[in-house]
């Protein structure tokens, strides 16, 4: 698996955990930090706003 694929999967998992709750958020964030991936802001689901200063992409 490519690093970008793993990073994107972890980011999607983090977003889902923030929006819907779930155990393990600190673990996912720790893995992202260890991989050198920034933690972008996560907006509530259904929001039409765009986050400012958010990191886009890997």
KAFEN-V413575 format. One record per residue. RES is the residue in one letter. SS is DSSP state (H for helix, E for strand, - for the rest). PSI is psi as a letter, one per 20 degrees, with the letter a starting at -180 (999 if undefined). Layout:
# KAFEN-V413575
RES_SS_PSI / RES_SS_PSI
This chain:
# KAFEN-V413575
X_-_q / X_-_q / X_H_g / X_H_h / X_H_g / X_H_g / X_H_g / X_H_h / X_H_g / X_H_h / X_H_g / X_H_g / X_H_g / X_H_g / X_H_g / X_H_g / X_H_h / X_H_g / X_H_h / X_H_j / X_-_r / X_-_q / X_-_q / X_-_j / X_H_g / X_H_h / X_H_g / X_H_g / X_H_h / X_H_g / X_H_g / X_H_g / X_H_g / X_H_h / X_-_i / X_-_k / X_-_p / X_-_q / X_-_n / X_-_q / X_-_q / X_-_p / X_-_q / X_-_q / X_-_q / X_-_j / X_-_p / X_-_i / X_-_q / X_-_p / X_-_q / X_-_q / X_-_k / X_-_q / X_-_p / X_-_o / X_-_r / X_-_999
